[in-house]
């Protein structure tokens, strides 16, 4: 009798396990997914109008905020002073840098003439200012028959 009770109890356990597995498979095969309701969305692009201009100013600090030491200010060299004197007597010109493609030798220089920022190549003339030569640090321009070296700002 002991042998039969063990067999019957194990049979009930095995049937319970297989019925659980069969129930999981049956529920997996039946897709009782909820219906998807399609919402109507307006796809027209309407940019927001910005009324307040975001303004900020950058101030130079004499003290290093991490080290707590004072920075040494570079005194303007003689060429920078002569550039300023010459640029005061002529059209205000400032040099902002150069732009070029990675694998190309064509260079475009970013120059500010009378408050208008322009891109100019070597040998070209804009508003009476001709670019003679330049590199990433400075340019040489001719204006009013005077050569002037302008350093990058």
C-alpha positions as CSV (number, residue, x, y, z in Angstrom):
1,X,0.0,0.0,0.0
2,X,2.8,2.4,0.7
3,X,4.1,1.9,-2.7
4,X,0.8,2.8,-4.3
5,X,0.4,6.0,-2.3
6,X,3.8,7.2,-3.3
7,X,3.0,6.5,-6.9
8,X,-0.3,8.2,-6.8
9,X,1.1,11.3,-5.0
10,X,3.9,11.5,-7.5
11,X,1.4,11.1,-10.3
12,X,-0.6,14.1,-8.9
13,X,2.5,16.2,-8.7
14,X,3.6,15.4,-12.3
15,X,0.1,16.1,-13.6
16,X,0.1,19.5,-11.7
17,X,3.4,20.5,-13.2
18,X,2.5,19.4,-16.8
19,X,-0.9,21.2,-16.5
20,X,0.9,24.4,-15.4
21,X,3.3,24.1,-18.4
22,X,0.4,23.4,-20.8
23,X,-1.6,26.3,-19.4
24,X,1.5,28.7,-20.0
25,X,1.9,27.4,-23.6
26,X,-1.8,27.8,-24.3
27,X,-1.8,31.4,-23.0
28,X,1.3,32.1,-25.1
29,X,-0.3,30.9,-28.3
30,X,-3.5,32.9,-27.8
31,X,-2.9,36.5,-28.5
32,X,-5.3,38.4,-26.2
33,X,-3.5,41.7,-26.8
34,X,-5.5,44.8,-26.2
35,X,-6.7,46.7,-29.2
36,X,-4.4,49.5,-30.3
37,X,-6.3,52.8,-30.5
38,X,-4.7,55.1,-33.1
39,X,-4.5,58.7,-31.9
40,X,-4.7,61.5,-34.4
41,X,-1.5,63.7,-34.0
42,X,-1.1,67.0,-35.7
43,X,2.3,66.7,-37.6
44,X,2.5,70.3,-38.7
45,X,5.7,72.0,-37.5
46,X,5.0,75.3,-35.8
47,X,8.1,76.8,-34.2
48,X,7.7,78.8,-31.0
49,X,8.3,82.4,-31.3
50,X,11.0,83.6,-29.0
51,X,10.4,87.0,-27.5
52,X,13.1,87.4,-24.9
53,X,16.7,87.4,-26.1
54,X,19.1,85.4,-24.1
55,X,21.9,87.8,-23.2
56,X,25.1,87.2,-21.2
57,X,28.5,88.8,-20.8
58,X,31.9,87.2,-20.2
59,X,34.2,88.8,-17.7
60,X,37.9,88.1,-17.3
61,X,39.0,87.0,-13.9
62,X,42.3,87.9,-12.4
63,X,42.2,85.1,-9.8
64,X,42.3,81.4,-10.8
65,X,39.2,79.9,-9.1
66,X,40.9,76.5,-8.6
67,X,44.4,77.5,-7.5
68,X,43.6,80.8,-5.9
69,X,46.6,82.4,-7.6
70,X,46.6,85.6,-9.6
71,X,47.0,85.4,-13.4
72,X,49.8,87.3,-15.0
73,X,48.5,89.6,-17.7
74,X,50.4,89.7,-20.9
75,X,51.5,93.2,-21.8
76,X,50.8,94.1,-25.4
77,X,53.9,93.9,-27.6
78,X,55.2,96.7,-29.8
79,X,53.7,95.2,-33.0
80,X,50.3,94.9,-31.3
81,X,50.5,98.6,-30.3
82,X,51.5,99.6,-33.8
83,X,48.6,97.5,-35.2
84,X,46.2,99.3,-32.9
85,X,47.6,102.7,-34.0
86,X,47.4,101.8,-37.7
87,X,44.0,100.3,-37.3
88,X,42.7,103.4,-35.6
89,X,43.8,105.5,-38.6
90,X,42.2,103.2,-41.1
91,X,39.1,101.1,-41.4
92,X,38.5,98.9,-38.3
93,X,39.7,95.4,-39.3
94,X,40.0,92.4,-36.9
95,X,41.1,88.8,-37.6
96,X,39.1,86.0,-36.1
97,X,40.6,82.8,-37.6
98,X,40.8,80.6,-40.7
99,X,38.6,77.9,-42.1
100,X,39.7,75.0,-44.3
101,X,38.8,71.5,-45.2
102,X,40.7,68.6,-43.6
103,X,42.5,67.4,-46.7
104,X,42.6,70.6,-48.7
105,X,45.0,73.6,-49.0
106,X,42.2,76.1,-49.7
107,X,42.0,78.5,-46.8
108,X,39.3,81.0,-46.0
109,X,40.1,83.7,-43.5
110,X,37.4,85.2,-41.2
111,X,37.8,88.9,-41.0
112,X,35.7,91.6,-39.5
113,X,35.7,94.8,-41.6
114,X,33.7,97.8,-40.4
115,X,31.6,95.5,-38.2
116,X,30.8,93.1,-41.1
117,X,32.2,89.6,-40.8
118,X,33.4,88.3,-44.2
119,X,35.2,85.2,-45.5
120,X,38.1,86.0,-47.8
121,X,40.8,84.1,-49.7
122,X,44.4,85.1,-50.2
123,X,44.8,87.7,-52.9
124,X,41.1,88.8,-52.9
125,X,39.9,92.3,-52.0
126,X,36.8,93.3,-50.2
127,X,35.8,96.9,-49.3
128,X,39.3,98.2,-50.3
129,X,41.0,95.6,-48.0
130,X,43.2,93.1,-49.8
131,X,44.5,90.0,-48.0
132,X,48.1,89.4,-48.9
133,X,49.0,86.4,-46.7
134,X,48.0,84.8,-43.5
135,X,48.2,81.9,-41.1
136,X,46.3,80.7,-38.0
137,X,47.8,83.4,-35.8
138,X,47.9,86.6,-38.0
139,X,47.2,88.1,-41.4
140,X,48.8,90.7,-43.6
141,X,46.4,93.1,-45.4
142,X,46.8,96.1,-47.6
143,X,44.5,99.0,-47.1
144,X,45.1,102.6,-48.4
145,X,48.4,101.4,-49.8
146,X,49.6,100.4,-46.4
147,X,50.6,96.9,-45.3
148,X,49.3,96.0,-41.9
149,X,49.8,92.8,-39.8
150,X,46.7,92.0,-37.8
151,X,46.9,89.4,-35.0
152,X,44.1,87.0,-34.1
153,X,41.8,88.1,-31.4
